[in-house]
């Protein structure tokens, strides 16, 4: 049986607040696109871990790291987020 972790990330933009749910592989795909299209530092995304990847402490640590990753991306694009990032964060559903 293959299991995977879904990370629930709270997004705050202005007065809007919502959550998005993504697997680590979704973050990895987003990161690959941003590295190639926007020249984001390839080391910005927390590394993929294999051993003990579903332990509670590792999941909580990675959750925080992924939140910091997204906050860093939003700081890099303060005016207009790249389309791939906006879609990832579901801006189209919450921010008009």
MODELLER restraints for C-alpha pairs under 7 A, 6 or more apart:
rsr = mdl.restraints
at = mdl.atoms
rsr.add(forms.Gaussian(group=physical.xy_distance, feature=features.Distance(at['CA:5:A'], at['CA:23:A']), mean=6.04, stdev=0.5))
rsr.add(forms.Gaussian(group=physical.xy_distance, feature=features.Distance(at['CA:5:A'], at['CA:54:A']), mean=6.90, stdev=0.5))
rsr.add(forms.Gaussian(group=physical.xy_distance, feature=features.Distance(at['CA:6:A'], at['CA:21:A']), mean=6.22, stdev=0.5))
rsr.add(forms.Gaussian(group=physical.xy_distance, feature=features.Distance(at['CA:6:A'], at['CA:22:A']), mean=5.39, stdev=0.5))
rsr.add(forms.Gaussian(group=physical.xy_distance, feature=features.Distance(at['CA:6:A'], at['CA:23:A']), mean=4.58, stdev=0.5))
rsr.add(forms.Gaussian(group=physical.xy_distance, feature=features.Distance(at['CA:7:A'], at['CA:21:A']), mean=5.52, stdev=0.5))
rsr.add(forms.Gaussian(group=physical.xy_distance, feature=features.Distance(at['CA:7:A'], at['CA:22:A']), mean=5.38, stdev=0.5))
rsr.add(forms.Gaussian(group=physical.xy_distance, feature=features.Distance(at['CA:7:A'], at['CA:23:A']), mean=5.97, stdev=0.5))
rsr.add(forms.Gaussian(group=physical.xy_distance, feature=features.Distance(at['CA:7:A'], at['CA:63:A']), mean=6.23, stdev=0.5))
rsr.add(forms.Gaussian(group=physical.xy_distance, feature=features.Distance(at['CA:8:A'], at['CA:19:A']), mean=6.42, stdev=0.5))
rsr.add(forms.Gaussian(group=physical.xy_distance, feature=features.Distance(at['CA:8:A'], at['CA:20:A']), mean=5.73, stdev=0.5))
rsr.add(forms.Gaussian(group=physical.xy_distance, feature=features.Distance(at['CA:8:A'], at['CA:21:A']), mean=4.53, stdev=0.5))
rsr.add(forms.Gaussian(group=physical.xy_distance, feature=features.Distance(at['CA:8:A'], at['CA:22:A']), mean=6.74, stdev=0.5))
rsr.add(forms.Gaussian(group=physical.xy_distance, feature=features.Distance(at['CA:9:A'], at['CA:19:A']), mean=5.37, stdev=0.5))
rsr.add(forms.Gaussian(group=physical.xy_distance, feature=features.Distance(at['CA:9:A'], at['CA:20:A']), mean=5.34, stdev=0.5))
rsr.add(forms.Gaussian(group=physical.xy_distance, feature=features.Distance(at['CA:9:A'], at['CA:21:A']), mean=6.31, stdev=0.5))
rsr.add(forms.Gaussian(group=physical.xy_distance, feature=features.Distance(at['CA:9:A'], at['CA:67:A']), mean=6.44, stdev=0.5))
rsr.add(forms.Gaussian(group=physical.xy_distance, feature=features.Distance(at['CA:10:A'], at['CA:18:A']), mean=5.73, stdev=0.5))
rsr.add(forms.Gaussian(group=physical.xy_distance, feature=features.Distance(at['CA:10:A'], at['CA:19:A']), mean=4.31, stdev=0.5))
rsr.add(forms.Gaussian(group=physical.xy_distance, feature=features.Distance(at['CA:10:A'], at['CA:20:A']), mean=6.54, stdev=0.5))
rsr.add(forms.Gaussian(group=physical.xy_distance, feature=features.Distance(at['CA:11:A'], at['CA:17:A']), mean=5.57, stdev=0.5))
rsr.add(forms.Gaussian(group=physical.xy_distance, feature=features.Distance(at['CA:11:A'], at['CA:18:A']), mean=5.32, stdev=0.5))
rsr.add(forms.Gaussian(group=physical.xy_distance, feature=features.Distance(at['CA:11:A'], at['CA:19:A']), mean=5.70, stdev=0.5))
rsr.add(forms.Gaussian(group=physical.xy_distance, feature=features.Distance(at['CA:12:A'], at['CA:18:A']), mean=6.78, stdev=0.5))
rsr.add(forms.Gaussian(group=physical.xy_distance, feature=features.Distance(at['CA:20:A'], at['CA:89:A']), mean=6.40, stdev=0.5))
rsr.add(forms.Gaussian(group=physical.xy_distance, feature=features.Distance(at['CA:30:A'], at['CA:84:A']), mean=6.96, stdev=0.5))
rsr.add(forms.Gaussian(group=physical.xy_distance, feature=features.Distance(at['CA:31:A'], at['CA:45:A']), mean=6.93, stdev=0.5))
rsr.add(forms.Gaussian(group=physical.xy_distance, feature=features.Distance(at['CA:34:A'], at['CA:40:A']), mean=5.81, stdev=0.5))
rsr.add(forms.Gaussian(group=physical.xy_distance, feature=features.Distance(at['CA:35:A'], at['CA:41:A']), mean=6.49, stdev=0.5))
rsr.add(forms.Gaussian(group=physical.xy_distance, feature=features.Distance(at['CA:35:A'], at['CA:42:A']), mean=5.96, stdev=0.5))
rsr.add(forms.Gaussian(group=physical.xy_distance, feature=features.Distance(at['CA:44:A'], at['CA:69:A']), mean=6.75, stdev=0.5))
rsr.add(forms.Gaussian(group=physical.xy_distance, feature=features.Distance(at['CA:45:A'], at['CA:69:A']), mean=6.23, stdev=0.5))
rsr.add(forms.Gaussian(group=physical.xy_distance, feature=features.Distance(at['CA:46:A'], at['CA:65:A']), mean=6.41, stdev=0.5))
rsr.add(forms.Gaussian(group=physical.xy_distance, feature=features.Distance(at['CA:46:A'], at['CA:66:A']), mean=6.98, stdev=0.5))
rsr.add(forms.Gaussian(group=physical.xy_distance, feature=features.Distance(at['CA:53:A'], at['CA:59:A']), mean=6.97, stdev=0.5))
rsr.add(forms.Gaussian(group=physical.xy_distance, feature=features.Distance(at['CA:74:A'], at['CA:81:A']), mean=6.87, stdev=0.5))
